[in-house]
Amino acid sequence: MKQILYCFLLSVVAISCSEVKEKIYLHEMDLSKMETGWGEVRANLSVDSNRLTVAGKEYEKGVGTHAISKMMIDLGGRGSKFSALVGVDDESGEQASVEFFVLGDQKILWSSGLMKHGDSARTVEVSLEGIQKLALYVSDGGDYNYYDHTDWLNAYIEYSGEAPVAMTMPVPAPYILTPPAGESPKINGPAVYGATPGKWFLYRIPATGKKPMNFTIEGLPKGLYLNSENGIIMGKTPPAGEYKLLITARNSIG
């Protein structure tokens, strides 16, 4: 009977140990992984290296940053709670306005609403149960990030097992916004082009399309000449006036 009871107690202890909650403060993590819109992210100081102060109240622990600010943390499903106070640091300008967001697996878990200089710090208490990736984001409040000095105060993550790790922010893949040029000739230059009378004139007709391409012009003023193969017009600028030209580009397509 004693042996059975002893085994039962060992099982209870093992279960209790597996559920022990640890705590890691945000300022103890690798802050080089946090992006800031200006200056340098600082542990236990504002972004301008002053004491963390919001609405006249000083705080010993926290992270000072500047909108727009981002940080991603790998929880691996081991987090249980994120807790913090957030606010605009008193060193900010009067026009400062921001909004704090806590996101989990790309979903908004909590947002502060618009916060301005002088507002009291707001409390964050968010469950992290089952969350793999945590993101902390500070927006510029929609009016650019001038003077937006922001603080995550007394911020910590409660977890069990392996400690959460700050992640390197992903770099978006580059992409081309401009559609590729077609093979048919297309002239892309301005409708009006000006030059000083009597001065040297040099202008390359901006055209896209399959090469080789041939150019012709109707109405070219005296003193200017066209290289039909490369589309360069050069010579001496004619007297002041308005000269209407018809430029044509041709290739094997059209």
C-alpha positions as CSV (number, residue, x, y, z in Angstrom):
1,M,0.0,0.0,0.0
2,K,2.8,2.4,0.9
3,Q,4.6,1.6,-2.4
4,I,1.4,2.4,-4.4
5,L,0.9,5.7,-2.6
6,Y,4.6,6.6,-3.1
7,C,4.3,6.0,-6.9
8,F,1.1,8.1,-7.0
9,L,2.9,11.0,-5.2
10,L,5.7,10.8,-7.7
11,S,3.2,11.0,-10.6
12,V,1.6,14.1,-9.1
13,V,5.0,15.8,-8.6
14,A,5.9,15.0,-12.2
15,I,2.7,16.5,-13.5
16,S,3.1,19.6,-11.4
17,C,6.6,20.1,-12.6
18,S,5.6,19.9,-16.2
19,E,3.1,22.7,-15.7
20,V,5.5,25.1,-14.0
21,K,5.2,28.6,-15.6
22,E,8.3,30.7,-16.3
23,K,8.4,34.4,-17.1
24,I,10.7,36.3,-19.5
25,Y,10.6,40.1,-19.8
26,L,10.6,41.7,-23.2
27,H,13.7,43.8,-22.3
28,E,15.6,40.5,-21.6
29,M,15.2,39.3,-25.2
30,D,17.3,40.0,-28.2
31,L,16.1,43.6,-29.0
32,S,18.3,43.7,-32.1
33,K,15.4,41.8,-33.8
34,M,12.9,44.6,-33.1
35,E,12.5,47.2,-35.9
36,T,12.1,50.8,-35.0
37,G,11.0,53.8,-37.1
38,W,13.7,56.0,-35.7
39,G,16.6,55.8,-33.3
40,E,17.6,52.6,-31.5
41,V,15.5,50.2,-29.5
42,R,16.5,50.4,-25.8
43,A,16.0,48.2,-22.8
44,N,14.7,50.0,-19.7
45,L,15.1,53.4,-21.4
46,S,13.2,55.5,-23.9
47,V,14.3,55.6,-27.5
48,D,16.0,58.9,-26.6
49,S,17.8,57.3,-23.6
50,N,15.7,58.8,-20.9
51,R,13.8,57.1,-18.0
52,L,10.6,55.4,-19.2
53,T,7.9,57.8,-18.4
54,V,4.2,57.8,-19.5
55,A,1.7,60.5,-18.3
56,G,4.2,61.6,-15.6
57,K,4.7,58.1,-14.1
58,E,8.2,56.5,-14.3
59,Y,8.7,52.8,-15.0
60,E,11.9,50.7,-14.3
61,K,11.3,47.9,-16.7
62,G,10.3,48.1,-20.4
63,V,11.4,48.7,-23.9
64,G,11.6,52.1,-25.6
65,T,11.0,52.2,-29.3
66,H,9.6,54.5,-32.0
67,A,6.7,53.9,-34.4
68,I,6.5,52.2,-36.8
69,S,7.9,49.4,-34.7
70,K,7.7,45.6,-35.2
71,M,8.9,42.5,-33.3
72,M,8.2,38.8,-33.9
73,I,8.6,36.1,-31.2
74,D,8.6,32.3,-31.7
75,L,6.5,30.8,-28.9
76,G,6.2,27.3,-30.3
77,G,2.8,26.9,-28.6
78,R,4.5,27.1,-25.2
79,G,3.2,30.6,-24.2
80,S,0.4,31.1,-21.8
81,K,0.1,34.9,-21.3
82,F,1.5,38.2,-22.5
83,S,1.2,41.1,-20.1
84,A,2.3,44.7,-20.4
85,L,1.5,48.4,-20.1
86,V,1.8,50.5,-23.2
87,G,1.9,54.3,-23.9
88,V,3.4,57.3,-25.6
89,D,6.6,58.3,-23.8
90,D,6.5,61.8,-22.2
91,E,9.6,62.8,-24.2
92,S,7.5,62.7,-27.4
93,G,6.1,65.8,-29.1
94,E,2.6,67.0,-28.3
95,Q,1.4,65.8,-31.7
96,A,2.5,62.2,-31.2
97,S,-0.2,59.6,-31.8
98,V,0.2,55.8,-32.1
99,E,-1.7,52.5,-31.8
100,F,-0.3,49.3,-30.2
101,F,-1.2,45.8,-31.5
102,V,-0.6,42.3,-30.2
103,L,-1.0,39.7,-32.9
104,G,-0.9,35.9,-32.6
105,D,-0.5,33.7,-35.7
106,Q,-1.4,36.7,-37.9
107,K,-4.6,37.5,-36.0
108,I,-5.2,40.6,-33.9
109,L,-5.4,39.5,-30.2
110,W,-5.5,43.0,-28.7
111,S,-5.2,46.7,-29.8
112,S,-4.9,49.8,-27.7
113,G,-6.9,52.1,-29.9
114,L,-5.4,55.5,-30.8
115,M,-3.1,56.8,-28.0
116,K,-1.6,60.3,-27.8
117,H,1.0,62.2,-25.7
118,G,-0.2,62.5,-22.1
119,D,-2.6,59.5,-22.2
120,S,-2.2,57.1,-19.2
121,A,-0.6,53.8,-19.9
122,R,-3.1,51.1,-21.0
123,T,-3.0,47.5,-19.7
124,V,-2.4,44.5,-22.0
125,E,-3.4,41.0,-20.8
126,V,-3.6,38.5,-23.6
127,S,-3.9,34.7,-23.6
128,L,-1.2,33.0,-25.7
129,E,-2.5,29.4,-25.4
130,G,-1.8,27.5,-28.6
131,I,-0.1,30.5,-30.3
132,Q,3.0,29.7,-32.4
133,K,4.2,33.2,-33.4
134,L,3.6,36.4,-31.4
135,A,4.0,39.8,-33.1
136,L,4.2,43.2,-31.3
137,Y,3.4,46.1,-33.6
138,V,3.1,49.9,-33.1
139,S,1.5,52.0,-35.9
140,D,2.0,55.7,-36.5
141,G,-1.7,56.4,-35.8
142,G,-2.2,57.2,-39.5
143,D,-0.5,60.7,-39.4
144,Y,3.1,59.8,-40.0
145,N,5.6,58.9,-37.3
146,Y,6.7,62.3,-36.2
147,Y,7.7,62.3,-32.5
148,D,6.1,58.9,-31.9
149,H,8.2,57.6,-29.0
150,T,6.5,54.5,-27.6
151,D,7.0,52.2,-24.6
152,W,6.2,48.6,-23.8
153,L,6.3,48.7,-20.0
154,N,6.7,45.8,-17.6
155,A,6.2,43.6,-20.6
156,Y,6.6,39.9,-20.1
157,I,5.7,36.5,-21.6
158,E,4.6,33.7,-19.3
159,Y,5.5,30.2,-20.7
160,S,6.4,26.7,-19.9
161,G,9.3,24.6,-21.2
162,E,11.7,26.3,-23.7
163,A,11.9,30.1,-23.6
164,P,10.4,32.2,-26.4
165,V,12.9,33.5,-28.9
166,A,12.9,36.8,-30.8
167,M,12.8,36.2,-34.6
168,T,14.5,38.0,-37.5
169,M,11.8,40.0,-39.3
170,P,11.1,38.4,-42.8
171,V,12.2,40.4,-45.8
172,P,9.5,40.5,-48.5
173,A,10.4,39.2,-51.9
174,P,11.0,42.0,-54.4
175,Y,8.5,42.3,-57.2
176,I,8.1,44.4,-60.3
177,L,5.1,46.8,-60.4
178,T,5.7,47.9,-64.0
179,P,4.3,45.4,-66.6
180,P,6.8,44.1,-69.2
181,A,7.1,46.1,-72.4
182,G,5.5,44.5,-75.5
183,E,7.2,43.8,-78.8
184,S,5.2,46.3,-80.8
185,P,6.7,49.8,-81.1
186,K,5.5,52.2,-78.5
187,I,6.7,55.8,-78.0
188,N,6.7,56.8,-74.3
189,G,8.0,60.4,-74.4
190,P,6.4,63.6,-73.3
191,A,3.8,65.3,-75.5
192,V,5.7,68.6,-75.2
193,Y,9.4,69.1,-75.1
194,G,11.2,72.5,-74.8
195,A,14.8,73.7,-75.5
196,T,16.6,77.1,-75.6
197,P,16.7,78.6,-79.1
198,G,20.2,78.6,-80.7
199,K,21.6,76.1,-78.2
200,W,22.8,72.6,-78.9
201,F,19.9,70.1,-79.1
202,L,20.0,66.4,-78.2
203,Y,17.0,64.2,-77.7
204,R,16.6,60.4,-77.8
205,I,13.1,59.3,-78.8
206,P,12.0,57.1,-75.8
207,A,10.5,54.0,-77.4
208,T,10.0,50.3,-76.4
209,G,9.6,47.3,-78.6
210,K,11.4,44.6,-80.5
211,K,14.8,45.7,-82.0
212,P,15.9,46.7,-84.5
213,M,13.6,49.7,-84.8
214,N,13.5,52.5,-87.4
215,F,12.4,56.1,-86.8
216,T,10.9,58.7,-89.2
217,I,9.8,62.3,-88.4
218,E,7.5,64.7,-90.4
219,G,7.9,68.4,-89.7
220,L,11.4,68.5,-88.3
221,P,12.7,72.1,-88.2
222,K,15.7,73.3,-90.2
223,G,19.0,72.7,-88.2
224,L,17.8,69.5,-86.6
225,Y,18.7,66.0,-87.8
226,L,17.4,62.5,-87.0
227,N,19.4,59.3,-86.8
228,S,16.7,56.9,-88.1
229,E,18.4,53.8,-86.5
230,N,18.9,54.9,-82.9
231,G,16.1,57.6,-82.8
232,I,18.4,60.4,-81.7
233,I,17.5,64.0,-82.8
234,M,20.4,66.5,-82.7
235,G,21.5,69.8,-84.0
236,K,20.9,73.5,-83.3
237,T,17.6,74.5,-81.6
238,P,15.5,76.5,-84.1
239,P,14.1,80.0,-83.3
240,A,11.4,80.3,-80.6
241,G,8.1,78.9,-81.6
242,E,5.8,75.9,-81.6
243,Y,6.8,73.0,-83.9
244,K,4.4,70.1,-84.3
245,L,6.1,66.8,-85.3
246,L,4.8,63.4,-86.3
247,I,7.2,60.7,-85.0
248,T,6.8,57.1,-86.3
249,A,8.6,54.0,-84.9
250,R,8.6,50.8,-86.9
251,N,9.9,47.3,-86.4
252,S,9.1,43.8,-87.7
253,I,5.9,43.6,-85.6
254,G,4.3,46.9,-86.7
